[in-house]
Amino acid sequence: MTNLSARHPAVRILVAALAAGTLATVSLTACSSSASPAASATHPAQTAASATAATCELVGAALSDGPDPDADPVGYAEAQGGLLGKIHTQDAALQGAISKLAGAYQQFFTSNGSSTTKEAVAVASSKINSFCPGAAS
């Protein structure tokens, strides 16, 4: 068993815990709101923004974990592709960007780090950063 595969269960648990905590926070915030009717008219947009921010936190946490990308870029790609594939959001555009980056990392891993797939990871990372500034940096 490699060090990488030994870390996967712990990383999965971390991502699941972050997701559960975020959902609980969003749910509690929605239930405890005492806003005026005028303020609650913007509540769905605020909830969507909160959900996007929570998803971005999950993406950032996933991308900051795993092997050192400089020391083991292929191992890092393997870990990130798996973690990103477990993150889901209602925001279709953000979900598409997450899925694209997960797929790019998987291709990078499968190709053992070919230059073509390295470029695809860079493009997909830029897209993630447009939704979640600095998450894929």
NORCORFEN-V858782 format. One record per helix or strand of 2 or more residues. SS is the DSSP state (alpha for helix, beta for strand). FROM is the first residue (numbers start at 1). TO is the last residue. If there is no record, write none. Layout:
ss->SS from->FROM to->TO
ss->SS from->FROM to->TO
This chain:
ss->alpha from->3 to->31
ss->alpha from->37 to->40
ss->alpha from->43 to->64
ss->alpha from->73 to->84
ss->alpha from->92 to->110
ss->alpha from->115 to->131
